[in-house]
Amino acid sequence: MHFSKIFSFLFFVILGFSVQSCDNSPEGLVIQGTLSDATNINVSIEQIIIGENPRPLLSTTTDGEGNFEFDFEKAPRPGIYRIRVGAQGGDFVLSGEETKIKINGNLSDLASNIFQIEGSEASIELIETFQKVANREFTQLDQIKAHVEEMEYAYSATHFAIRSLQSRPEYTEVHEIASAKLIRDYPGTQDAENYAGLVSQLKEAEAQQTRQQQGPIRVGMEAPEIEMEGPDGTTYRLSDLRGNVVLLDFWAAWCRPCRIANPTIVDVYNRYKDQGFKVFNVSLDGIDSRTAARFSGEEELQQQIQIQKQRWIDAIEQDNLDWPYHVSNLKRWECDAARSYGVTAIPRYYLIDREGKIAVINPRAQTDLERELQKLL
């Protein structure tokens, strides 16, 4: 299995650890709020446990206006938690200081962590950081590192790093910063020790990966054909771009590292498009079969697919990806193109020469792309 996918899984699993000591935590915690489009429906608070399925802590039913309330007699330990409504879930963090939390938002936005929260400074810091990324306020690695260093709450920094940056090698330093915060604030806890261990393994694995070429694609081979539909139903073929130098970009609207890299790709494209440089984007947005099985019927499934499709279209517009070659089957990782190229983590890039052959595998957008492109034009 590809190292990036192994450690992406492990990083998300580690989120389930909850801190073992909370001597200064308040006795109880009330979580209440309102979710639009969620009337008379079950809602629960979950704790994510390492190596296990999420563990529900409390469950209730929203009223006719989408209001809900949870009353914990003893406050949960500091860590990462989730408010779950059907297939949708939004994450928040507890620092041990909270006594009453209010959550308000739209049901369809929960999974993107787009909601308002009061009474948890740690969660506010986390959500504001996600919003900064969505607004493209971070376009350089140094900006991300500086922001994580300035974050006050260790679990906010940790969850941002794990969820947004995953296991891309260029972000290993950011994981080290977040891990150091967790060790500082919660020394000796299982959270801190396991995150530090995984960061060390990530560094070792990524170093090994740079020495080995992984997957079915090799430099010099002809780029496998991709034939898929765009947002408007138009069919695009990768082979139609032969004669140009092509950046094949596997990405998704939900992939924050992809979104962070997009301004660099746009800048390079605008400066070299008149010299025969094209970009062909394959989106891994949508809903896979496992998630689709959670929905109650075909109508609900199609509604959710349309929501995911619109987020893909919105991301194209927001990031100014003004070339026509955007395709997706809207099934996330169940994408034949991604499988044929051995894609197990995104963003994933391939530079293809004018003869349609693989020239460079996974150049880093912010450091390598322009240099490698200049060699091919």
Residue frames relative to the residue before (quaternion, step in Angstrom):
aa qw qx qy qz dx dy dz
M 1.0000 0.0000 0.0000 0.0000 0.00 0.00 0.00
H 0.5770 -0.6010 0.4364 0.3398 3.56 -1.07 0.78
F 0.5415 -0.6550 0.4161 0.3234 3.59 -0.86 0.98
S 0.6362 0.5401 -0.3547 0.4216 3.60 0.93 -0.83
K 0.6800 0.4805 -0.3114 0.4579 3.57 0.93 -0.84
I 0.5991 0.5583 -0.3630 0.4445 3.59 1.04 -0.76
F 0.7734 0.3805 -0.2195 0.4572 3.54 0.69 -1.02
S 0.5252 0.5660 -0.4333 0.4649 3.60 1.21 -0.26
F 0.6524 0.5069 -0.3166 0.4659 3.58 0.97 -0.89
L 0.6803 0.4954 -0.3044 0.4462 3.56 0.85 -0.95
F 0.6411 0.5229 -0.3412 0.4462 3.58 0.99 -0.76
F 0.6748 0.4654 -0.3209 0.4745 3.58 0.95 -0.73
V 0.6062 0.5504 -0.3560 0.4504 3.59 1.09 -0.63
I 0.6643 0.5336 -0.3220 0.4126 3.57 0.92 -0.90
L 0.5116 0.6500 -0.4229 0.3701 3.56 1.23 -0.37
G 0.6225 0.6017 -0.3379 0.3692 3.56 1.11 -0.60
F 0.5415 0.6202 -0.4244 0.3769 3.58 1.13 -0.38
S 0.1372 -0.7586 0.6293 0.0984 3.55 -1.00 0.77
V 0.5935 -0.6180 0.3879 0.3398 3.51 -1.07 0.80
Q 0.4478 -0.7447 0.4458 0.2148 3.54 -0.95 0.94
S 0.7718 0.2805 -0.1820 0.5408 3.61 1.13 -0.36
C 0.1145 0.7876 -0.5954 0.1101 3.58 -0.87 0.90
D 0.0384 0.8615 -0.5052 0.0335 3.54 0.90 0.93
N 0.7369 0.4182 -0.2321 0.4777 3.58 1.09 -0.70
S 0.4134 0.7243 -0.4695 0.2900 3.60 1.24 0.15
P 0.5242 -0.6103 0.4745 0.3572 3.60 -1.10 0.57
E 0.6484 -0.5536 0.3595 0.3792 3.56 -1.21 0.49
G 0.8304 0.0898 -0.0087 0.5497 3.58 0.83 -0.98
L 0.1613 -0.7668 0.6124 0.1050 3.54 -1.33 0.19
V 0.1451 -0.7592 0.6305 0.0708 3.54 -1.01 0.94
I 0.0524 -0.7649 0.6419 0.0132 3.56 -0.93 0.98
Q 0.1101 0.7914 -0.5906 0.1131 3.56 -0.62 1.13
G 0.1746 0.8019 -0.5608 0.1091 3.55 -1.20 0.34
T 0.3665 -0.6957 0.5741 0.2282 3.51 -1.40 -0.23
L 0.0810 -0.7764 0.6245 0.0266 3.55 -0.96 0.95
S 0.3513 -0.7289 0.5452 0.2190 3.57 -0.69 1.05
D 0.8076 0.2141 -0.2082 0.5086 3.57 -1.16 0.68
A 0.6547 0.4685 -0.3255 0.4960 3.59 1.12 0.60
T 0.2242 0.8012 -0.5236 0.1836 3.57 0.81 0.98
N 0.8609 0.0408 -0.0577 0.5039 3.55 -1.08 0.86
I 0.5078 0.6240 -0.4188 0.4212 3.55 0.90 0.99
N 0.5567 -0.6234 0.4353 0.3347 3.56 -1.13 0.65
V 0.0004 0.7695 -0.6382 0.0233 3.56 -1.03 0.88
S 0.0488 -0.8170 0.5745 -0.0106 3.57 -0.95 0.85
I 0.3372 -0.6743 0.6095 0.2451 3.51 -1.37 0.30
E 0.1197 -0.8159 0.5653 0.0209 3.56 -0.77 1.07
Q 0.2173 -0.6956 0.6618 0.1758 3.48 -1.33 0.47
I 0.3136 -0.7562 0.5437 0.1849 3.58 -0.83 0.97
I 0.1553 -0.8146 0.5576 0.0370 3.55 -0.59 1.19
I 0.5281 -0.6541 0.4377 0.3189 3.57 -0.88 0.90
G 0.8503 0.1540 -0.1355 0.4847 3.53 -0.94 0.98
E 0.7167 0.3792 -0.2403 0.5337 3.59 1.25 0.04
N 0.6077 -0.5015 0.4414 0.4294 3.53 -1.32 0.04
P 0.6362 -0.5112 0.3884 0.4278 3.62 -1.14 0.44
R 0.2953 -0.7708 0.5448 0.1475 3.56 -0.97 0.89
P 0.3489 -0.7359 0.5364 0.2214 3.62 -0.57 1.09
L 0.2661 -0.7655 0.5675 0.1454 3.55 -0.98 0.90
L 0.7786 -0.0764 0.0719 0.6187 3.56 0.92 -0.96
S 0.1126 -0.7870 0.6041 0.0544 3.55 -1.17 0.58
T 0.0413 0.7811 -0.6220 0.0353 3.55 -1.14 0.67
T 0.4001 -0.6837 0.5469 0.2709 3.57 -1.32 -0.09
T 0.4452 -0.6824 0.5071 0.2811 3.56 -0.91 0.89
D 0.4620 -0.6618 0.5056 0.3050 3.56 -1.20 0.49
G 0.7752 -0.3808 0.2457 0.4401 3.56 -1.28 -0.17
E 0.7116 0.3938 -0.2542 0.5234 3.58 1.27 -0.20
G 0.5984 -0.6028 0.3490 0.3959 3.59 1.24 0.24
N 0.4532 0.6876 -0.4542 0.3398 3.60 1.23 0.30
F 0.0026 0.7886 -0.6148 0.0114 3.57 -1.15 0.65
E 0.0453 -0.7896 0.6104 0.0433 3.57 -1.28 0.31
F 0.1064 -0.7558 0.6442 0.0488 3.54 -1.11 0.88
D 0.1103 -0.7892 0.6029 0.0393 3.56 -0.98 0.87
F 0.1237 -0.7896 0.6002 0.0303 3.57 -0.39 1.29
E 0.3892 -0.7156 0.5267 0.2430 3.58 -0.70 1.03
K 0.7597 0.1306 -0.0819 0.6318 3.55 1.15 -0.70
A 0.4725 -0.7039 0.4498 0.2811 3.57 -0.68 1.07
P 0.5042 -0.6316 0.4871 0.3311 3.61 -0.99 0.75
R 0.5985 -0.5800 0.4191 0.3601 3.54 -1.20 0.52
P 0.6311 -0.5049 0.4047 0.4279 3.61 -1.18 0.35
G 0.4035 0.6980 -0.5190 0.2840 3.55 -1.00 0.80
I 0.6236 -0.5148 0.4316 0.3997 3.53 -1.31 -0.43
Y 0.0209 -0.7994 0.5996 -0.0311 3.56 -0.88 0.99
R 0.2426 -0.7741 0.5732 0.1153 3.54 -1.26 0.35
I 0.2398 -0.7018 0.6466 0.1785 3.52 -1.15 0.74
R 0.1204 -0.8343 0.5379 -0.0083 3.55 -0.56 1.22
V 0.0364 0.7538 -0.6548 0.0410 3.54 -1.01 0.98
G 0.8084 -0.1352 0.0519 0.5706 3.58 -0.21 1.24
A 0.8100 -0.1981 0.1739 0.5238 3.56 -0.80 -1.05
Q 0.6288 0.5397 -0.3286 0.4532 3.58 1.27 -0.20
G 0.0897 0.7956 -0.5958 0.0629 3.56 -1.06 0.73
G 0.1309 -0.7847 0.6032 0.0578 3.55 -1.02 0.87
D 0.3418 -0.7726 0.5085 0.1664 3.55 -0.91 0.95
F 0.0168 0.7614 -0.6480 -0.0071 3.53 -1.22 0.61
V 0.3447 -0.7409 0.5413 0.1979 3.56 -1.25 0.35
L 0.2246 -0.7420 0.6170 0.1357 3.51 -1.24 0.62
S 0.2441 -0.7841 0.5587 0.1166 3.55 -0.96 0.93
G 0.5661 -0.5870 0.3926 0.4252 3.58 1.26 -0.29
E 0.6190 0.5575 -0.3346 0.4405 3.59 1.30 -0.10
E 0.5873 0.6470 -0.3471 0.3407 3.57 1.22 -0.49
T 0.1152 -0.7708 0.6209 0.0846 3.56 -1.20 0.65
K 0.7930 0.0071 0.0019 0.6092 3.60 1.14 -0.63
I 0.0709 -0.8015 0.5934 -0.0178 3.55 -0.76 1.11
K 0.1325 -0.7639 0.6268 0.0779 3.55 -1.09 0.81
I 0.0813 -0.7874 0.6110 0.0016 3.56 -0.91 1.02
N 0.0570 0.7940 -0.6004 0.0760 3.58 -0.79 1.04
G 0.3464 0.7362 -0.5344 0.2291 3.57 -0.97 0.81
N 0.5922 -0.5381 0.4556 0.3901 3.52 -1.38 -0.28
L 0.5743 -0.6127 0.4185 0.3459 3.56 -0.97 0.83
S 0.6938 0.5033 -0.2869 0.4277 3.59 0.87 -0.93
D 0.6860 0.4861 -0.2828 0.4617 3.60 1.21 -0.38
L 0.4256 0.7407 -0.4546 0.2521 3.59 1.23 -0.22
A 0.6901 0.5113 -0.2960 0.4179 3.58 0.79 -1.04
S 0.6832 0.4528 -0.2793 0.5001 3.58 1.19 -0.47
N 0.4173 -0.7260 0.4421 0.3214 3.56 1.34 0.12
I 0.4191 0.6530 -0.5023 0.3816 3.52 0.98 0.94
F 0.4470 0.6360 -0.5233 0.3491 3.56 -0.16 1.31
Q 0.4707 -0.6564 0.5104 0.2951 3.55 -1.29 0.35
I 0.0213 -0.7949 0.6063 -0.0083 3.55 -1.01 0.82
E 0.0879 -0.7765 0.6233 0.0274 3.55 -1.03 0.88
G 0.7584 0.4073 -0.2807 0.4244 3.55 -1.18 0.59
S 0.7283 0.2910 -0.2182 0.5808 3.57 1.29 0.09
E 0.2713 -0.7924 0.5263 0.1468 3.56 -0.14 1.27
A 0.6165 0.5524 -0.3503 0.4383 3.57 1.06 -0.69
S 0.6801 0.4750 -0.2877 0.4786 3.59 0.95 -0.86
I 0.6095 0.5434 -0.3486 0.4602 3.57 1.05 -0.72
E 0.6425 0.5159 -0.3203 0.4673 3.57 0.95 -0.86
L 0.6564 0.5178 -0.3067 0.4549 3.58 0.96 -0.87
I 0.7027 0.4671 -0.2777 0.4593 3.59 0.77 -1.03
E 0.6286 0.5229 -0.3379 0.4662 3.60 1.02 -0.71
T 0.6324 0.5195 -0.3325 0.4687 3.58 1.07 -0.68
F 0.6235 0.5195 -0.3330 0.4800 3.59 0.99 -0.80
Q 0.6597 0.5166 -0.3087 0.4502 3.58 0.99 -0.84
K 0.6153 0.5402 -0.3448 0.4590 3.58 1.04 -0.72
V 0.6424 0.5055 -0.3204 0.4788 3.56 1.02 -0.78
A 0.6547 0.5166 -0.3111 0.4557 3.58 0.93 -0.90
N 0.7035 0.4430 -0.2498 0.4964 3.57 1.12 -0.70
R 0.4309 -0.7374 0.4214 0.3050 3.56 1.36 0.18
E 0.2755 0.7643 -0.5315 0.2397 3.57 0.98 0.84
F 0.7013 0.3513 -0.2472 0.5688 3.58 1.26 -0.34
T 0.0364 0.8155 -0.5752 0.0533 3.58 -0.46 1.16
Q 0.7404 0.3104 -0.1950 0.5633 3.57 1.28 -0.17
L 0.6178 -0.5716 0.4003 0.3624 3.54 -1.16 0.68
D 0.6378 0.5415 -0.3384 0.4306 3.60 0.94 -0.81
Q 0.6260 0.5326 -0.3414 0.4561 3.60 1.08 -0.66
I 0.6432 0.5097 -0.3188 0.4742 3.58 1.00 -0.79
K 0.6529 0.5161 -0.3161 0.4555 3.58 0.89 -0.92
A 0.6661 0.5059 -0.3078 0.4535 3.57 0.89 -0.93
H 0.6630 0.5068 -0.3188 0.4494 3.58 0.94 -0.82
V 0.6584 0.5003 -0.3164 0.4649 3.59 0.90 -0.87
E 0.6201 0.5374 -0.3409 0.4587 3.58 1.04 -0.71
E 0.7109 0.4615 -0.2521 0.4671 3.59 1.05 -0.76
M 0.5144 0.6539 -0.4307 0.3497 3.61 1.16 -0.34
E 0.4434 -0.7406 0.4537 0.2214 3.55 -0.86 1.04
Y 0.7768 0.3543 -0.1709 0.4918 3.55 0.93 -0.91
A 0.4880 -0.7073 0.4362 0.2670 3.54 -0.71 1.14
Y 0.6908 0.4738 -0.2996 0.4567 3.59 0.91 -0.84
S 0.5952 0.5409 -0.3697 0.4653 3.60 1.11 -0.51
A 0.6635 0.4946 -0.2980 0.4758 3.57 0.92 -0.91
T 0.6570 0.5231 -0.3055 0.4488 3.55 0.96 -0.92
H 0.7047 0.4625 -0.2824 0.4580 3.59 0.79 -0.97
F 0.6079 0.5373 -0.3553 0.4643 3.58 1.05 -0.69
A 0.6779 0.4953 -0.3008 0.4525 3.58 0.84 -0.96
I 0.7000 0.4768 -0.2796 0.4522 3.56 0.85 -0.96
R 0.7313 0.4380 -0.2538 0.4571 3.58 0.79 -0.97
S 0.7602 0.4140 -0.2174 0.4510 3.58 0.84 -0.93
L 0.7983 0.3357 -0.1468 0.4780 3.56 0.86 -0.97
Q 0.1781 -0.8259 0.5134 0.1506 3.57 1.23 -0.49
S 0.7470 -0.4385 0.2904 0.4066 3.60 -0.95 -0.77
R 0.2435 0.7609 -0.5590 0.2217 3.59 1.01 0.69
P 0.5265 -0.6835 0.3915 0.3199 3.64 -0.73 0.96
E 0.6463 0.5392 -0.3396 0.4198 3.58 1.01 -0.67
Y 0.7003 0.4478 -0.2709 0.4854 3.59 1.24 -0.26
T 0.3343 0.7632 -0.4990 0.2383 3.60 1.22 0.19
E 0.6362 0.5344 -0.3382 0.4419 3.59 0.97 -0.77
V 0.6261 0.5262 -0.3447 0.4607 3.59 1.04 -0.68
H 0.6296 0.5180 -0.3296 0.4760 3.58 1.01 -0.79
E 0.6329 0.5317 -0.3387 0.4494 3.59 0.99 -0.75
I 0.6379 0.5201 -0.3251 0.4657 3.59 1.02 -0.79
A 0.6754 0.4862 -0.2950 0.4695 3.59 0.88 -0.95
S 0.6396 0.5292 -0.3223 0.4550 3.57 0.98 -0.83
A 0.6376 0.5288 -0.3259 0.4556 3.58 0.99 -0.81
K 0.6279 0.5259 -0.3378 0.4637 3.59 1.05 -0.71
L 0.6585 0.5076 -0.3143 0.4583 3.57 0.95 -0.85
I 0.6399 0.5104 -0.3182 0.4782 3.59 1.02 -0.78
R 0.6496 0.5296 -0.3119 0.4475 3.58 1.00 -0.83
D 0.7714 0.3898 -0.1970 0.4628 3.57 0.79 -1.03
Y 0.7984 0.1595 -0.0712 0.5763 3.58 1.11 -0.66
P 0.0033 -0.8501 0.5265 -0.0084 3.62 0.71 1.05
G 0.8242 0.2587 -0.1952 0.4644 3.51 -1.07 0.81
T 0.5409 0.6141 -0.4196 0.3927 3.58 1.21 -0.07
Q 0.6334 -0.5457 0.3955 0.3803 3.53 -1.25 0.46
D 0.5718 0.5870 -0.3683 0.4391 3.56 1.11 -0.67
A 0.7179 0.4686 -0.2575 0.4458 3.53 0.67 -1.19
E 0.6832 0.4957 -0.2958 0.4472 3.57 0.87 -0.93
N 0.6984 0.4743 -0.2852 0.4538 3.59 0.91 -0.85
Y 0.6335 0.5094 -0.3442 0.4698 3.57 1.00 -0.72
A 0.6430 0.5141 -0.3234 0.4666 3.59 0.95 -0.84
G 0.6595 0.5125 -0.3112 0.4533 3.57 0.97 -0.82
L 0.6713 0.4940 -0.2986 0.4649 3.55 0.99 -0.79
V 0.6071 0.5333 -0.3579 0.4679 3.57 1.08 -0.64
S 0.6441 0.5146 -0.3185 0.4678 3.59 0.97 -0.82
Q 0.6649 0.4912 -0.3018 0.4749 3.57 0.96 -0.84
L 0.6131 0.5506 -0.3422 0.4514 3.55 1.06 -0.74
K 0.6533 0.5136 -0.3119 0.4607 3.57 0.89 -0.92
E 0.6779 0.4913 -0.2911 0.4630 3.57 0.91 -0.91
A 0.6802 0.4995 -0.2887 0.4522 3.56 0.92 -0.93
E 0.6704 0.4890 -0.3057 0.4669 3.57 0.94 -0.83
A 0.6053 0.5370 -0.3553 0.4680 3.58 1.09 -0.64
Q 0.6517 0.5005 -0.3062 0.4806 3.55 1.01 -0.81
Q 0.6405 0.5454 -0.3244 0.4325 3.55 1.01 -0.82
T 0.6404 0.5220 -0.3334 0.4542 3.58 1.02 -0.69
R 0.6747 0.4732 -0.2945 0.4839 3.58 1.21 -0.43
Q 0.7439 0.3200 -0.1831 0.5573 3.54 1.27 -0.28
Q 0.3222 -0.7185 0.5769 0.2171 3.54 -1.02 0.73
Q 0.1810 -0.8189 0.5415 0.0583 3.53 -0.57 1.20
G 0.7625 0.4117 -0.2798 0.4132 3.52 -1.29 0.42
P 0.6739 -0.5461 0.3447 0.3590 3.56 -1.32 0.17
I 0.6322 0.5551 -0.3277 0.4298 3.60 1.22 -0.35
R 0.0604 -0.7905 0.6095 0.0022 3.55 -0.98 0.94
V 0.5610 -0.5784 0.4692 0.3614 3.55 -1.14 0.63
G 0.7670 0.3432 -0.2730 0.4684 3.56 -0.93 0.95
M 0.6182 0.5325 -0.3599 0.4526 3.59 1.17 -0.37
E 0.5703 -0.5762 0.4496 0.3748 3.55 -1.22 0.43
A 0.4967 -0.6685 0.4655 0.2994 3.56 -0.89 0.94
P 0.4684 -0.6749 0.4836 0.3020 3.62 -0.75 0.95
E 0.5377 -0.6422 0.4453 0.3165 3.54 -1.02 0.81
I 0.0938 -0.7375 0.6651 0.0702 3.52 -1.25 0.66
E 0.0460 0.7775 -0.6234 0.0694 3.56 -0.82 1.04
M 0.2284 0.7767 -0.5398 0.2304 3.56 -0.26 1.29
E 0.5306 -0.6422 0.4617 0.3047 3.53 -1.31 0.29
G 0.4080 -0.6836 0.5552 0.2407 3.50 -1.26 0.63
P 0.7669 -0.3792 0.2480 0.4545 3.60 -1.27 -0.01
D 0.7444 0.3958 -0.2233 0.4892 3.60 1.05 -0.70
G 0.6356 -0.5546 0.3240 0.4284 3.59 1.27 0.18
T 0.4781 0.6581 -0.4431 0.3768 3.59 1.26 -0.06
T 0.3387 -0.7350 0.5526 0.1993 3.58 -0.97 0.89
Y 0.0884 -0.7864 0.6109 0.0230 3.56 -0.90 0.99
R 0.1599 -0.7766 0.6046 0.0756 3.55 -1.08 0.84
L 0.5103 -0.6498 0.4707 0.3094 3.54 -0.93 0.89
S 0.6483 0.5469 -0.3220 0.4207 3.58 0.99 -0.81
D 0.5555 0.6120 -0.3953 0.4007 3.61 1.18 -0.40
L 0.6802 0.4899 -0.2853 0.4646 3.59 1.21 -0.43
R 0.3602 0.7384 -0.5012 0.2720 3.60 1.24 0.13
G 0.6657 0.4177 -0.3687 0.4964 3.53 -0.92 1.00
N 0.6944 0.3538 -0.2391 0.5792 3.54 1.36 -0.19
V 0.4398 -0.5974 0.5718 0.3502 3.53 -1.35 0.15
V 0.1177 -0.8338 0.5394 -0.0017 3.57 -0.64 1.15
L 0.2149 -0.7075 0.6547 0.1568 3.52 -1.12 0.80
L 0.1651 -0.7599 0.6243 0.0744 3.57 -0.62 1.18
D 0.0564 -0.8351 0.5435 -0.0631 3.55 -0.45 1.29
F 0.1378 -0.7572 0.6359 0.0572 3.56 -0.64 1.20
W 0.1433 0.7983 -0.5564 0.1807 3.57 -0.61 1.15
A 0.1204 -0.7675 0.6144 0.1377 3.59 -1.31 -0.26
A 0.6024 -0.5671 0.4210 0.3719 3.55 -1.19 0.54
W 0.6928 0.4834 -0.2765 0.4582 3.60 1.07 -0.72
C 0.5967 0.5864 -0.3486 0.4226 3.60 1.27 -0.26
R 0.3011 -0.7976 0.4945 0.1692 3.58 -0.22 1.25
P 0.6273 0.5085 -0.3696 0.4597 3.67 0.91 -0.63
C 0.6070 0.5421 -0.3509 0.4632 3.58 1.10 -0.66
R 0.6832 0.4933 -0.2831 0.4579 3.55 0.88 -0.99
I 0.6276 0.5352 -0.3312 0.4583 3.58 1.05 -0.75
A 0.7002 0.4700 -0.2667 0.4666 3.59 1.02 -0.80
N 0.5393 0.6838 -0.3933 0.2946 3.60 1.11 -0.58
P 0.6330 0.5265 -0.3734 0.4274 3.68 0.85 -0.69
T 0.6258 0.5253 -0.3390 0.4664 3.59 1.06 -0.68
I 0.6566 0.5043 -0.3128 0.4655 3.58 0.93 -0.88
V 0.6339 0.5262 -0.3261 0.4635 3.59 0.98 -0.82
D 0.6555 0.5145 -0.3119 0.4565 3.57 0.93 -0.88
V 0.6674 0.4852 -0.3015 0.4777 3.59 0.90 -0.90
Y 0.6406 0.5325 -0.3273 0.4461 3.58 0.94 -0.85
N 0.6869 0.4954 -0.2951 0.4424 3.59 0.81 -0.96
R 0.7044 0.4627 -0.2736 0.4635 3.59 1.06 -0.64
Y 0.7910 0.3090 -0.1561 0.5044 3.61 1.13 -0.49
K 0.4268 0.7346 -0.4568 0.2636 3.62 1.21 -0.05
D 0.6699 0.4993 -0.3054 0.4568 3.59 1.08 -0.64
Q 0.6529 0.4857 -0.3115 0.4907 3.57 1.32 -0.08
G 0.6610 -0.5311 0.3055 0.4333 3.57 1.24 0.30
F 0.4719 0.6457 -0.4593 0.3867 3.57 1.08 0.73
K 0.0396 -0.7946 0.6055 -0.0202 3.57 -0.83 1.06
V 0.2217 -0.7380 0.6185 0.1540 3.55 -1.31 0.42
F 0.0999 -0.7756 0.6230 0.0164 3.56 -0.93 1.02
N 0.1298 -0.8322 0.5387 0.0221 3.57 -0.38 1.29
V 0.0999 -0.7496 0.6518 0.0576 3.56 -1.01 0.91
S 0.2075 -0.8090 0.5430 0.0878 3.57 -0.50 1.21
L 0.2273 -0.7531 0.6042 0.1269 3.55 -1.07 0.86
D 0.2850 0.7349 -0.5458 0.2841 3.55 0.99 0.90
G 0.5338 0.6507 -0.4524 0.2948 3.54 -1.32 0.01
I 0.4969 -0.6235 0.5172 0.3111 3.55 -1.26 -0.53
D 0.3189 -0.7537 0.5417 0.1918 3.58 -0.76 1.01
S 0.7103 -0.4846 0.3009 0.4125 3.57 -1.28 0.29
R 0.6242 0.5453 -0.3502 0.4364 3.59 1.04 -0.69
T 0.6767 0.4631 -0.2881 0.4946 3.57 0.96 -0.85
A 0.6214 0.5630 -0.3421 0.4240 3.58 0.99 -0.81
A 0.6353 0.5598 -0.3297 0.4175 3.58 1.06 -0.73
R 0.6041 0.5836 -0.3543 0.4110 3.59 1.21 -0.37
F 0.6321 0.5580 -0.3402 0.4163 3.57 1.16 -0.50
S 0.5756 -0.6628 0.3814 0.2895 3.53 -1.10 0.81
G 0.8208 -0.0386 0.0491 0.5677 3.58 1.10 -0.50
E 0.7128 -0.4647 0.3183 0.4178 3.54 -1.33 0.20
E 0.6306 0.5457 -0.3440 0.4315 3.60 0.99 -0.77
E 0.6663 0.4860 -0.3031 0.4775 3.58 0.91 -0.90
L 0.6320 0.5366 -0.3307 0.4508 3.59 0.99 -0.82
Q 0.6819 0.4863 -0.2979 0.4580 3.58 0.85 -0.93
Q 0.6044 0.5469 -0.3530 0.4594 3.58 1.09 -0.66
Q 0.6790 0.4845 -0.2884 0.4702 3.56 0.93 -0.89
I 0.6175 0.5317 -0.3440 0.4665 3.59 1.05 -0.72
Q 0.6544 0.5066 -0.3150 0.4646 3.58 0.97 -0.81
I 0.6066 0.5380 -0.3499 0.4691 3.58 1.09 -0.68
Q 0.6757 0.4846 -0.2892 0.4743 3.57 0.92 -0.92
K 0.6292 0.5297 -0.3332 0.4610 3.59 1.02 -0.77
Q 0.6607 0.5049 -0.3130 0.4589 3.57 0.93 -0.86
R 0.6259 0.5246 -0.3437 0.4636 3.60 1.02 -0.69
W 0.6110 0.5315 -0.3352 0.4815 3.58 1.10 -0.71
I 0.6721 0.4878 -0.2938 0.4733 3.59 0.85 -0.97
D 0.6506 0.5184 -0.3148 0.4571 3.58 0.95 -0.88
A 0.6518 0.5177 -0.3212 0.4517 3.59 0.97 -0.83
I 0.6053 0.5466 -0.3492 0.4614 3.58 1.04 -0.74
E 0.6963 0.4652 -0.2675 0.4766 3.57 0.91 -0.94
Q 0.6727 0.5145 -0.3027 0.4372 3.58 0.86 -0.95
D 0.7459 0.3950 -0.2140 0.4917 3.58 0.99 -0.82
N 0.4208 -0.7463 0.4325 0.2808 3.58 1.34 0.16
L 0.2698 0.7494 -0.5463 0.2592 3.56 0.92 0.95
D 0.0161 -0.9032 0.4274 -0.0362 3.51 0.60 1.28
W 0.4974 0.6066 -0.4651 0.4102 3.60 1.13 0.52
P 0.5647 -0.6678 0.3746 0.3079 3.62 -1.08 0.58
Y 0.6524 0.5845 -0.3121 0.3679 3.58 1.14 -0.56
H 0.2750 0.7231 -0.5686 0.2797 3.54 0.18 1.41
V 0.0649 0.8134 -0.5713 0.0876 3.59 -0.64 1.11
S 0.1141 0.7714 -0.6226 0.0659 3.55 -1.28 0.47
N 0.3051 -0.7148 0.5863 0.2285 3.56 -1.23 0.51
L 0.3935 -0.7631 0.4321 0.2759 3.58 1.41 0.12
K 0.5527 0.5741 -0.4151 0.4388 3.57 1.01 0.93
R 0.5121 -0.6736 0.3988 0.3534 3.55 1.21 0.60
W 0.8521 -0.1088 0.0790 0.5059 3.60 -0.82 -0.98
E 0.5880 0.5441 -0.3789 0.4633 3.61 1.23 -0.17
C 0.3451 0.7233 -0.4842 0.3511 3.52 0.81 1.16
D 0.4415 -0.7246 0.4614 0.2592 3.58 -0.58 1.15
A 0.6339 0.5355 -0.3395 0.4430 3.58 1.00 -0.77
A 0.6543 0.5036 -0.3133 0.4693 3.58 0.94 -0.87
R 0.6583 0.5078 -0.3102 0.4611 3.58 0.99 -0.80
S 0.6746 0.4999 -0.3110 0.4453 3.60 0.90 -0.84
Y 0.7078 0.4051 -0.2525 0.5207 3.58 1.19 -0.51
G 0.4730 -0.7039 0.4283 0.3121 3.60 1.24 0.06
V 0.3078 0.7740 -0.4996 0.2378 3.58 1.13 0.61
T 0.0106 0.8084 -0.5866 0.0481 3.58 -0.69 1.13
A 0.7660 0.1397 -0.1216 0.6156 3.59 1.28 0.02
I 0.1421 -0.7872 0.5947 0.0807 3.55 -1.11 0.68
P 0.4889 -0.1316 -0.8607 -0.0532 1.49 -2.30 1.04
R 0.1077 -0.7581 0.6411 0.0517 3.53 -1.24 0.63
Y 0.0972 -0.8284 0.5516 -0.0120 3.55 -0.71 1.13
Y 0.0407 -0.7508 0.6580 0.0414 3.53 -1.28 0.62
L 0.2178 -0.7393 0.6213 0.1412 3.57 -0.90 0.92
I 0.1296 -0.7980 0.5884 0.0129 3.54 -0.77 1.14
D 0.3896 -0.7490 0.4846 0.2287 3.59 -0.77 1.02
R 0.7411 -0.4418 0.2780 0.4222 3.56 -1.33 0.11
E 0.6637 0.4893 -0.3002 0.4797 3.59 1.21 -0.40
G 0.5585 -0.6351 0.3776 0.3769 3.56 1.28 0.07
K 0.5463 0.6111 -0.3979 0.4120 3.58 1.21 0.44
I 0.5619 -0.5972 0.4565 0.3454 3.55 -1.17 0.66
A 0.1493 -0.8133 0.5601 0.0494 3.57 -0.70 1.12
V 0.7939 0.0081 0.0383 0.6068 3.60 0.95 -0.88
I 0.2295 -0.7694 0.5840 0.1196 3.56 -0.97 0.93
N 0.8825 -0.0719 -0.0033 0.4648 3.52 -0.84 1.15
P 0.0976 0.7755 -0.6129 0.1161 3.60 0.54 1.09
R 0.4664 -0.6652 0.4941 0.3095 3.59 -0.97 0.74
A 0.5121 -0.6938 0.4127 0.2933 3.53 -0.69 1.13
Q 0.7645 0.4207 -0.2124 0.4398 3.56 0.83 -0.98
T 0.7832 0.3148 -0.1774 0.5060 3.60 1.18 -0.27
D 0.8117 0.3220 -0.1346 0.4683 3.61 0.93 -0.85
L 0.5568 0.6804 -0.3894 0.2747 3.57 1.03 -0.76
E 0.7143 0.4588 -0.2864 0.4442 3.59 0.64 -1.05
R 0.6443 0.5280 -0.3287 0.4450 3.58 0.93 -0.84
E 0.6919 0.4620 -0.2818 0.4779 3.59 0.89 -0.91
L 0.6184 0.5508 -0.3421 0.4441 3.59 1.06 -0.71
Q 0.6450 0.5440 -0.3229 0.4288 3.57 0.92 -0.89
K 0.6281 0.5465 -0.3341 0.4417 3.58 1.11 -0.63
L 0.7312 0.4518 -0.2225 0.4602 3.58 1.15 -0.64
L 0.6226 0.5641 -0.3459 0.4176 3.59 1.15 -0.47
